[in-house]
Amino acid sequence: MLQRPPTRPQFFYTTAPLPCPYLQGRTERKIVTELAGPDGEVLHDRLSRAGFRRSHNIAYAPVCPGCRACIPIRIRAADFAPDRTQRRIARANAGLSVREAQARATAEQFALFQRYQQARHGDGDMAAMGFYDYRAMVEDTPITTNMVEFRDPGDRLVGACLTDMLGDGLSAVYSFYDMALERRSLGTFAILWLVGRAVQLGLPFVYLGYWVPQSRKMAYKARFRPSEILSGGTWRALTDSEVPEPAAFAPETVA
């Protein structure tokens, strides 16, 4: 009888302190581990439920001393109830077509990605990425990952969302879109589409990464309700009293 080889030990490492990308004047540290081997997908599922995110073949979570500002958040897909603004956004983008395919980087995607980075994050590290860096971000994945493309009636790419498939949901890894169409809120529309797709697949959740109530660019994630946040090692419902006033929200970027 063949025996399965023993599972290799999983090692976790802590990164050096770096400036926090969300809250000015703070530093961030992460705990990271490699996703590799036959158990990589199973490990990714478990770590996602524990609040980790994926980048390339690495899973990570913040472990910043004295700070708990980054809160894992996920949408309960089957129970999701869009608000008036989200319904308007869905109607405004109803003419877009959606293509869901295995994650493969294209020159068309990269051109849109570059324009987005220069317009939204011109001083960030990602704005300096070349095509091979972008291709690694998209294709260097040990798990099932899709690229969801949003196209206008003329078949022009106007938005995209790199999406991981989990055992209990979809995880929005990174989205970008045509900044000339910013008023159409394509980032929000991408999340609305993922919620509908999760329901079609019978998956209970859409994972949005980290909600940072004090950060204008990350606070928008709490607008998708009902949602759950990871608190004290347990997922629980996000309550109205925990959500900032709508004026605190800024345009959306999944991260």
Number of C-alpha atoms within 10 A of each C-alpha: 3 4 5 6 6 6 9 8 6 10 8 12 11 14 14 10 13 11 12 13 12 17 14 9 8 13 16 18 18 18 16 21 19 20 22 16 11 10 13 15 19 14 16 26 17 13 17 23 19 15 25 22 24 24 18 15 18 17 21 22 22 21 16 17 10 6 11 11 16 20 15 23 27 30 27 23 27 16 14 17 13 16 12 9 11 17 13 14 19 20 12 15 17 11 11 17 15 16 11 14 11 14 20 16 17 12 11 10 21 17 12 18 23 21 18 20 20 15 14 15 13 14 11 12 9 15 17 13 16 11 17 11 12 19 18 15 19 23 18 17 20 18 20 12 23 21 23 20 23 22 17 15 9 8 10 13 20 19 26 25 23 23 24 23 19 22 16 16 26 26 26 24 21 20 24 25 25 19 19 11 11 12 10 17 19 27 22 23 22 24 23 20 15 23 25 16 16 21 19 11 10 13 20 19 26 29 31 24 25 24 22 21 20 15 18 17 18 23 22 23 26 26 18 23 20 19 24 21 21 18 15 7 10 11 17 13 16 19 13 11 7 9 15 16 10 11 7 15 19 14 16 20 19 24 15
